[in-house]
Amino acid sequence: MGSNPVSTVGYLTRLNMNEIGDSMSVLHHSEDRWPYRCDSPLGMLADAAFDGIFIAEHGIVSAANQGLARIFGYELEDISGLPLETIFGQSSQMIPLLQPSRTSEFHARRKDGSALFIEVCNAELGEGTFIFGIRDITRRRSEEERLMESEARYHDLIAIGHDLVCTHLLDGRVLTANAAVTRVLGIPGDEFQTLTIQEIMAPADRPQYAEYVESLLQRGTARGLMRVMTRDGRTRVWEFQNTLMTTGVDGPFVRGLARDVTERKLLEAQLGQANRLTGLGRLAATVAHEFNNVLMGMQPFAELLRQPNPSPKVLETCAHHLSNSIQRGKRVAQDILRYTQPAAPVISPLNLAAWWKLLSPELHAQLGSQITFNSWIPDDLVVIADALQLSQVFSNLVNNAQDAMHEGGTLTIRAEATSTEERYPFGVVSDSPSFVHLSVSDTGSGISQEIRGQLFDPLFTTKAHGGTGLGLAVAHQVITRHAGHIFVESEVGVGTTFHIFLPRGTVDQPVATLEAPVERIPIRARRLLIVDDELSITEGLREILVFEGFQVGVARTGLEALTAVERFLPDLVVLDIGLPDIDGRDVAKRLRLAHPDLPIIFSTGHADAAELIHYSPARFLRKPFDVDLLLDTIADLESDLLEAH
């Protein structure tokens, strides 16, 4: 039924009385008791406006349609002649029923005694004669009662619950709040309803209110975290999920449901801090263990060198072991720095065969004589990669393979490309033909399934003699930053294979060329100033540079360096960044003002070379570095300066 009963009453009262009379005349002589014409006003009214329609004369039903009989469960021929009390019950309901032009709701009874709700509208046709329109609203009333009951339970729950419930307008004015809200804030309910949401928010968060309203207007909901202030000045954290109410209301308002999560957030922060401290402790213990081994590897040979008149054989042995220990310590430091300060890869098309030709001799030397080394790298394979970072990855993988084959074995390195989509048992590689597949396989002890999933986790190591646990984490980080994939496949007692997939280049792309190191060009600079606060560094570098034919000055602080430059007039400065009095970068700025063209080589164990590019002419060396690298860097810097002039 789509019509409004009130407007229908008006329509009933405007009906042409002659037409109604004609319809009633036919009605009294009709077999179906309601023979109105469908195109008549009364016929259209009955079809469109009501579930049932009937006429009563002096309280007795004189005519009815089939719809009325169906509502009340009667046969059509049985309903005519029934008193209204039989249908509507007690006589007290008859008073409003028989008042003309009324719309009312009534309890009624079907023939079987079951209850129903009806909506009735009427119009008086003559003295004591009324026409009635009936609408069955039983279902609607039941739904309304259930809704009212639900609302009552909802409000009871809100009143006594621990959740925070309130309503407010879009401008922030509070309408209602349950007891939990006022209890948490320490603000009486009647006073709270004079405030705005912005006034209870933490001051620093109040500018976010506009974004909150924007979310409500765009999506109808808003959720997140809100910091609020209690009456005594404490900050609480609420997790909220609010809804904008617009249907069936006089004006839009927000229904808010929140939960106080202050304690949970504090626990999460404490847990995060504990995890960070645990991770830091693990890192510190790992680094301490590794560097203690490095130092212990150096200690006996340093003591041998202090013995009187050591033989040439002893000197050679000491130098060999000291150099190895230094390289080991350097690898530990580099692994930590590479993981914590990863450099963005400088990628370009790279010919794998050319790259491998330069790297493989270094890896051969790393493995020693007990391990057989095989490799298959086709000449025409090109990858998109950073050559230096790829070398670091393979050096780490080969080092791990060596540790897994402590009694000897075979190491095999392959590279291949596929032309069709491949499926691999060790992982998923979408669009595999767009990658080059490299593998590093050993015949070592293998890795159990239980720990295989942890291999790429930082600080995780399976090495019995220790290790930083960062080598594979760095490898995973590098390959991922190349938009590639790395997987491990292993069987205990058989061996391990690491699978690397790198984006494939094409032979028609300009390929980066890798040249073997060339002979160093002669260095013109003869006067070097070393600025470093570590006495062992300045003394060691000075002695070996003097041996190489340089005049060397030394400064231990930034202020000493500024004075020494004016007194010593060096051709080049090797400048440590971490000085005790002035940061090395500030020293460089002051030197640039007085000596714009003075070459500087920055020396540090942790800074980023990208921070230093605007100090040109300059270069960057990461500690520890050997003298050969220092000399190569000086020569390279001089070469650039000559080309610039």
C-alpha positions in Angstrom: 0.0 0.0 0.0 1.6 3.2 -1.1 -1.1 5.8 -0.2 -1.2 7.9 2.9 -4.4 7.1 4.9 -4.8 10.7 6.0 -4.9 12.0 2.5 -7.2 9.1 1.6 -9.7 10.2 4.2 -9.8 13.6 2.5 -10.4 11.8 -0.8 -13.2 9.8 0.7 -14.9 12.9 1.9 -14.6 14.5 -1.5 -16.2 11.5 -3.4 -19.3 12.3 -5.4 -22.1 11.1 -3.1 -24.3 10.1 -6.1 -21.6 7.8 -7.3 -21.2 6.3 -3.8 -24.9 5.8 -3.6 -24.9 4.1 -7.0 -22.1 1.8 -5.9 -24.0 0.9 -2.7 -27.1 0.2 -4.6 -25.3 -2.3 -6.8 -23.5 -3.6 -3.8 -26.7 -4.7 -2.0 -27.8 -6.7 -5.0 -24.4 -8.2 -6.0 -23.3 -11.8 -5.5 -19.7 -10.9 -4.7 -20.8 -8.1 -2.4 -18.4 -5.5 -3.8 -19.0 -5.0 -7.5 -17.4 -1.5 -7.9 -16.1 -0.6 -11.3 -12.3 -0.5 -11.4 -12.3 2.7 -13.3 -14.5 4.5 -10.9 -13.0 6.7 -8.2 -14.2 4.3 -5.5 -12.8 1.3 -7.3 -9.4 3.0 -7.8 -9.4 4.0 -4.1 -10.0 0.4 -2.9 -7.3 -1.0 -5.2 -4.6 1.5 -4.5 -5.1 2.6 -0.9 -6.3 -0.3 1.2 -5.9 -3.9 2.0 -9.6 -4.1 2.7 -12.7 -1.8 2.4 -16.2 -2.1 3.8 -19.4 -0.1 4.6 -21.1 -0.2 8.0 -24.7 1.0 8.7 -25.4 1.7 12.4 -22.6 -0.6 13.5 -23.3 -3.5 11.2 -21.2 -4.5 8.2 -23.4 -4.1 5.2 -20.8 -4.7 2.4 -17.1 -5.6 2.1 -14.5 -6.6 -0.5 -12.5 -9.8 -0.7 -9.5 -8.1 0.8 -11.3 -7.4 4.1 -12.5 -11.0 4.2 -9.0 -12.2 3.7 -7.5 -10.0 6.4 -10.0 -11.3 9.1 -10.1 -14.9 7.9 -13.8 -14.9 6.9 -15.6 -16.1 3.8 -16.9 -13.1 1.9 -20.5 -14.1 2.3 -20.1 -14.5 6.1 -18.7 -11.1 6.9 -21.8 -9.1 5.8 -24.1 -8.6 8.8 -21.3 -8.9 11.4 -21.4 -6.3 14.2 -18.3 -4.1 14.4 -17.6 -5.4 17.9 -17.0 -8.8 16.5 -14.2 -7.5 14.4 -12.8 -4.7 16.6 -13.4 -6.2 20.0 -14.6 -4.1 23.0 -17.0 -1.3 22.6 -14.6 1.3 23.9 -12.7 1.1 20.6 -15.9 2.0 18.8 -15.9 5.6 19.9 -13.0 6.8 17.8 -13.9 4.3 15.1 -17.3 6.0 14.5 -16.0 9.5 14.5 -15.9 10.7 10.9 -12.7 11.5 9.0 -10.4 9.8 11.4 -7.3 7.6 11.0 -6.6 5.3 13.9 -4.8 2.2 14.9 -6.7 -0.7 16.5 -6.2 -4.1 18.0 -8.5 -6.6 16.2 -9.2 -10.3 16.1 -9.4 -12.6 13.2 -12.1 -15.3 13.0 -9.7 -17.8 14.6 -9.1 -15.5 17.5 -5.5 -14.5 16.6 -4.6 -10.8 17.1 -3.7 -8.3 14.5 -3.1 -4.6 14.2 -5.0 -2.6 11.7 -5.0 1.1 10.6 -8.4 2.4 9.8 -9.6 5.5 8.1 -13.3 6.4 7.5 -15.7 8.8 6.0 -19.4 9.3 6.8 -21.7 8.7 3.9 -24.9 9.5 5.7 -26.4 9.4 9.2 -25.1 6.3 10.8 -23.4 5.0 7.6 -19.6 5.0 7.2 -17.2 3.7 4.6 -13.9 2.3 6.1 -10.5 1.6 4.6 -8.4 -1.0 6.4 -4.7 -1.6 6.3 -3.0 -4.6 8.0 -0.1 -3.2 10.0 0.6 -6.3 12.1 4.1 -6.9 10.7 5.0 -3.3 10.9 4.0 -3.0 14.5 5.9 -6.2 15.4 9.0 -4.8 13.8 8.6 -1.5 15.6 8.2 -3.3 18.9 11.3 -5.4 18.3 13.2 -2.3 17.3 12.0 -0.5 20.5 13.1 -3.5 22.6 16.4 -3.6 20.8 16.9 0.1 21.3 16.1 -0.3 25.0 18.6 -3.0 25.4 21.1 -1.0 23.4 20.7 2.0 25.7 20.9 -0.2 28.8 24.1 -1.7 27.5 25.5 1.7 26.7 24.7 3.0 30.1 26.4 0.2 32.0 29.0 -1.0 29.5 32.8 -0.3 29.4 32.7 1.0 25.8 32.7 4.7 25.3 29.5 5.9 23.5 28.5 9.4 22.6 26.8 11.4 19.9 27.8 14.8 18.6 27.1 17.2 15.8 29.4 17.7 12.9 30.6 21.0 14.4 31.7 19.0 17.5 29.0 19.9 19.9 28.3 16.9 22.2 24.7 15.7 22.4 24.9 12.6 24.6 27.5 10.4 26.4 27.3 7.3 28.4 28.7 6.9 31.9 31.9 5.3 30.7 32.8 8.5 28.8 32.3 10.8 31.8 34.0 8.3 34.1 37.2 8.1 32.0 37.4 11.8 31.5 36.5 12.7 35.0 33.9 15.2 33.8 30.3 15.2 35.0 27.7 14.2 32.4 25.8 17.5 32.4 29.0 19.5 32.1 30.3 17.2 29.3 27.3 17.9 27.2 28.2 21.6 27.1 31.6 20.8 25.5 32.8 20.1 22.0 34.8 17.1 20.8 37.7 19.5 20.0 37.8 20.7 23.6 38.4 17.2 25.0 41.0 16.3 22.3 44.7 16.7 23.1 45.8 20.2 21.9 48.3 18.8 19.4 45.6 16.6 17.8 42.9 19.3 17.4 43.9 20.3 13.8 43.0 16.7 12.8 39.3 17.3 13.5 38.7 18.7 10.1 40.1 15.6 8.5 37.9 13.5 10.7 34.8 15.4 9.6 35.9 15.1 5.9 36.1 11.3 6.3 32.6 11.2 7.8 31.2 13.3 4.9 32.9 11.3 2.2 32.6 7.7 3.5 30.0 7.9 6.2 32.4 6.5 8.8 35.7 7.4 10.4 38.0 5.3 12.5 41.4 5.6 14.1 43.1 6.7 17.3 42.3 9.9 19.2 44.2 11.4 22.2 42.0 13.1 24.8 42.6 15.0 27.9 41.1 14.1 31.3 40.0 16.7 33.8 43.2 16.3 35.8 45.4 16.8 32.7 46.3 13.2 31.8 46.4 12.0 28.2 44.3 9.0 27.2 44.2 7.2 23.9 40.9 6.2 22.4 40.4 3.9 19.5 37.2 5.0 17.8 34.8 3.9 15.0 32.2 6.5 14.4 29.2 6.7 11.9 27.4 9.7 10.4 23.6 9.3 10.9 21.5 11.0 8.2 18.5 8.7 7.6 15.2 9.3 9.5 16.7 12.1 11.6 16.0 15.9 11.7 19.6 16.7 11.0 22.9 14.8 10.6 24.7 13.8 13.7 27.6 11.4 14.6 27.2 8.2 16.6 30.6 7.5 18.2 31.8 4.2 19.7 35.3 4.1 21.2 37.4 2.1 23.5 40.1 3.3 25.9 43.4 1.6 24.7 45.8 3.7 26.7 47.2 0.7 28.7 47.4 -1.4 25.6 49.4 1.3 23.7 51.7 1.7 26.7 52.3 -2.1 26.8 52.9 -2.1 23.0 55.4 0.7 23.4 57.1 -1.1 26.2 57.2 -4.3 24.2 58.6 -2.5 21.2 61.3 -0.9 23.4 62.1 -4.3 24.8 62.3 -5.9 21.3 64.6 -3.0 20.2 66.8 -3.5 23.3 66.8 -7.3 22.7 67.8 -6.8 19.1 70.4 -4.2 20.1 71.7 -6.6 22.7 71.9 -9.5 20.2 73.7 -7.2 17.7 76.1 -6.0 20.4 76.8 -9.6 21.5 77.4 -10.7 17.9 79.6 -7.8 17.0 81.6 -8.2 20.3 82.0 -11.9 19.6 83.2 -11.3 16.1 85.6 -8.5 16.9 87.0 -10.4 19.9 87.8 -13.2 17.5 89.4 -10.6 15.1 91.5 -9.2 17.9 92.4 -12.6 19.2 93.6 -13.5 15.7 95.9 -10.4 15.8 97.1 -10.6 19.3 99.7 -13.4 19.2 101.3 -12.1 15.9 101.5 -8.5 17.4 103.4 -10.1 20.3 105.7 -12.0 17.9 106.6 -8.7 16.2 107.7 -7.3 19.5 110.2 -10.0 20.0 113.8 -9.0 19.4 115.2 -9.6 15.9 112.2 -11.6 14.3 113.2 -13.6 11.3 111.9 -12.8 7.8 109.7 -15.9 7.9 108.1 -14.7 11.2 107.6 -11.3 9.7 105.9 -12.7 6.7 103.7 -15.0 8.8 102.7 -12.2 11.1 101.9 -9.8 8.2 99.7 -12.5 6.5 97.7 -13.3 9.6 97.3 -9.6 10.7 96.1 -8.8 7.2 93.5 -11.6 7.2 92.2 -10.5 10.6 91.9 -7.0 9.4 89.9 -8.1 6.4 87.7 -10.2 8.6 87.0 -7.3 10.9 86.3 -5.1 7.8 83.7 -7.7 6.5 81.9 -7.6 9.9 81.7 -3.8 9.9 80.6 -3.7 6.2 77.9 -6.2 6.8 76.5 -4.1 9.6 76.7 -0.9 7.7 75.2 -2.5 4.5 72.2 -3.7 6.4 71.6 -0.7 8.6 72.5 1.9 5.9 71.7 0.2 2.6 72.9 2.1 -0.5 70.5 2.4 -3.3 71.7 0.2 -6.2 73.2 2.0 -9.2 71.7 -0.3 -11.8 72.5 -0.6 -15.4 72.7 -3.4 -18.0 75.5 -5.7 -16.9 77.2 -8.4 -18.9 77.4 -11.4 -16.5 80.3 -13.1 -18.3 82.5 -9.9 -18.1 81.5 -9.3 -14.5 82.3 -12.9 -13.6 85.6 -12.8 -15.3 86.8 -10.1 -12.8 85.1 -11.6 -9.7 85.9 -15.3 -10.0 89.7 -15.0 -9.3 88.9 -13.3 -6.0 86.4 -16.0 -5.1 88.8 -18.7 -6.1 91.4 -17.3 -3.7 88.7 -17.1 -1.0 87.9 -20.8 -1.2 91.3 -22.3 -1.0 92.5 -25.7 -2.4 90.1 -28.1 -0.7 87.0 -27.0 -2.7 86.4 -27.6 -6.4 85.1 -24.6 -8.1 82.9 -24.9 -11.2 81.0 -22.1 -13.1 78.9 -21.8 -16.2 78.1 -18.2 -17.2 77.0 -17.8 -20.9 78.6 -14.9 -22.8 75.3 -13.3 -24.0 73.4 -12.9 -20.6 72.7 -9.4 -19.5 71.1 -8.4 -16.2 70.0 -5.1 -14.8 72.1 -4.8 -11.7 74.7 -2.9 -9.6 78.0 -4.7 -10.3 79.5 -3.9 -6.9 76.5 -4.9 -4.9 76.1 -8.1 -6.9 79.7 -9.0 -6.1 79.0 -8.4 -2.4 76.1 -10.9 -2.6 78.1 -13.6 -4.3 81.0 -13.1 -1.9 78.7 -13.7 1.1 77.1 -16.8 -0.6 80.5 -18.3 -1.4 81.7 -17.6 2.1 78.7 -19.5 3.5 79.3 -22.3 1.1 82.9 -22.6 2.3 81.8 -22.8 5.9 79.3 -25.6 5.0 82.1 -27.6 3.3 84.8 -27.5 6.0 86.0 -31.0 4.9 86.0 -30.0 1.2 83.5 -30.3 -1.6 82.3 -28.8 -4.8 80.9 -25.3 -5.4 79.0 -24.7 -8.6 77.8 -21.4 -10.0 75.4 -21.2 -13.0 73.5 -18.6 -14.9 70.7 -19.3 -17.4 67.7 -17.6 -19.0 64.4 -19.2 -19.9 62.1 -18.5 -22.8 58.9 -19.9 -21.4 57.1 -19.5 -18.1 58.7 -21.9 -15.5 57.5 -23.3 -12.2 60.0 -23.8 -9.4 59.7 -26.1 -6.4 61.4 -23.6 -4.1 59.3 -20.5 -4.8 57.1 -18.5 -7.1 58.6 -16.3 -9.8 56.0 -14.5 -11.9 57.0 -13.9 -15.5 60.2 -16.0 -15.2 61.3 -15.3 -18.8 61.9 -11.6 -17.8 64.6 -12.8 -15.3 68.0 -14.4 -15.4 68.4 -17.3 -13.0 71.7 -17.6 -11.1 72.4 -20.4 -8.7 75.1 -21.0 -6.1 75.2 -24.7 -5.1 77.5 -26.5 -2.6 77.8 -30.1 -1.5 78.1 -29.2 2.2 76.2 -30.2 5.3 72.8 -28.8 4.2 70.2 -26.9 6.2 67.3 -28.4 8.1 63.8 -27.5 7.2 63.2 -26.2 10.7 65.6 -23.3 10.3 65.4 -22.7 6.6 62.7 -20.1 7.0 65.0 -18.0 9.3 68.0 -17.8 7.0 67.3 -14.3 5.7 66.5 -12.9 9.2 69.0 -10.4 10.5 71.3 -11.7 13.3 70.4 -15.3 12.6 73.4 -17.6 12.0 74.0 -21.3 11.9 77.8 -21.0 12.0 79.4 -22.9 14.9 82.3 -20.5 15.1 80.1 -17.5 15.0 79.1 -14.9 12.4 77.2 -11.7 12.3 74.0 -13.3 10.9 73.8 -10.3 8.5 75.4 -11.8 5.4 72.2 -13.4 4.0 70.1 -10.6 5.3 72.2 -8.2 3.3 72.0 -10.5 0.3 68.2 -10.6 0.5 68.0 -6.9 0.9 70.2 -6.2 -2.1 68.4 -8.6 -4.4 65.0 -7.3 -3.3 66.1 -3.7 -4.0 67.0 -4.9 -7.5 63.4 -6.0 -8.0 64.6 -9.6 -7.9 64.1 -12.7 -5.9 66.3 -15.0 -3.8 65.3 -18.5 -2.5 67.1 -21.3 -0.7 66.8 -25.0 -1.5 68.6 -27.5 0.8 68.8 -31.1 2.0 70.7 -32.1 5.1 73.8 -34.1 4.2 73.4 -33.3 0.5 74.0 -29.6 0.1 72.4 -26.2 -0.4 71.5 -24.1 -3.4 70.7 -20.4 -3.4 68.6 -19.3 -6.4 68.8 -15.7 -7.5 66.5 -14.1 -10.1 67.6 -10.7 -11.5 65.8 -8.6 -14.1 67.0 -9.5 -17.6 68.5 -7.0 -19.9 68.9 -7.3 -23.7 72.0 -7.5 -25.8 71.0 -4.3 -27.7 71.1 -2.2 -24.5 74.2 -0.2 -23.8 76.1 -2.6 -21.4 78.3 -1.4 -18.6 81.9 -2.4 -19.3 84.0 -3.8 -16.5 87.7 -3.1 -16.9 90.4 -4.8 -15.0 92.4 -2.5 -12.7 94.9 -0.5 -14.6 98.3 0.6 -13.4 98.1 3.6 -11.1 99.2 6.8 -12.7 102.0 8.8 -10.9 100.8 10.9 -8.0 101.8 14.6 -8.1 100.9 15.4 -4.5 103.8 15.1 -2.1 102.6 16.8 1.0 99.7 15.1 2.8 98.0 16.2 6.0 96.3 13.4 8.0 93.6 14.6 10.4 92.4 11.9 12.8 92.0 11.6 16.6 93.2 8.0 16.7 96.9 7.9 17.4 97.4 4.5 16.0 95.8 5.5 12.7 97.8 8.7 12.3 101.1 7.0 13.2 100.5 4.0 11.1 99.5 6.0 8.0 102.3 8.4 8.4 104.9 5.7 8.6 103.7 3.8 5.5 103.2 7.0 3.5 106.6 8.3 4.4 107.9 4.9 3.1 106.0 5.6 -0.1 107.9 9.0 -0.4 105.4 11.5 1.0 105.9 14.3 3.5 103.2 13.8 6.1 101.7 16.2 8.6 99.4 15.1 11.4 96.5 16.8 13.3 94.4 15.2 16.1 91.6 17.8 16.2 89.7 20.1 13.9 91.3 23.3 15.3 94.8 21.7 14.9 93.9 20.9 11.3 92.9 24.5 10.5 96.2 25.7 11.9 98.3 22.9 10.3 96.9 23.7 6.8 98.2 27.2 7.1 101.6 26.1 8.5 102.2 22.9 6.5 100.5 23.9 3.2 99.5 20.4 2.2 98.7 19.3 -1.4 95.8 17.1 0.0 94.0 16.5 3.3 92.9 13.1 4.6 90.1 14.2 7.0 88.3 12.1 9.6 84.6 13.2 10.0 84.3 12.2 13.7 86.7 14.6 15.4 86.5 15.3 19.1 86.0 19.1 18.9 84.6 20.0 15.4 82.8 17.8 13.0 85.0 17.0 10.0 82.3 18.5 7.6 82.5 21.8 9.5 86.3 21.7 9.2 85.9 21.1 5.4 83.6 24.1 5.1 86.2 26.4 6.8 89.0 25.0 4.6 86.9 25.7 1.5 86.6 29.4 2.4 90.4 29.9 2.6 91.4 27.2 0.1 88.6 26.5 -2.5 90.7 24.1 -4.6 92.3 22.1 -1.8 91.6 18.4 -2.4 90.0 16.5 0.6 89.6 12.8 1.1 87.0 12.2 3.9 87.7 9.2 6.1 84.9 7.7 8.2 83.5 4.4 9.4 79.8 5.2 9.1 79.0 8.4 7.1 77.3 8.3 3.7 79.3 9.4 0.7 76.2 11.1 -0.7 76.4 13.7 2.2 79.8 14.8 1.1 79.4 15.4 -2.7 79.0 19.2 -2.3 82.5 19.6 -0.8 84.2 19.0 -4.2 87.0 18.5 -5.0 86.7 15.6 -2.6 86.5 11.8 -2.3 85.3 9.4 0.4 86.9 6.4 2.0 85.2 4.1 4.5 87.4 2.8 7.3 89.2 0.5 7.4 91.0 1.0 4.1 94.5 0.0 3.0 97.2 2.3 1.7 96.8 1.0 -1.8 93.2 2.1 -1.9 94.2 5.5 -0.4 96.9 5.9 -3.1 94.4 4.9 -5.9 91.9 7.4 -4.5 94.5 10.2 -4.5 95.4 9.4 -8.1 91.8 9.3 -9.2 91.1 12.7 -7.6 94.1 14.2 -9.2 93.1 12.9 -12.6 89.7 14.5 -12.3 91.2 17.8 -11.3 93.6 17.7 -14.3 90.7 17.0 -16.7 88.6 19.9 -15.1 91.5 22.3 -15.8 
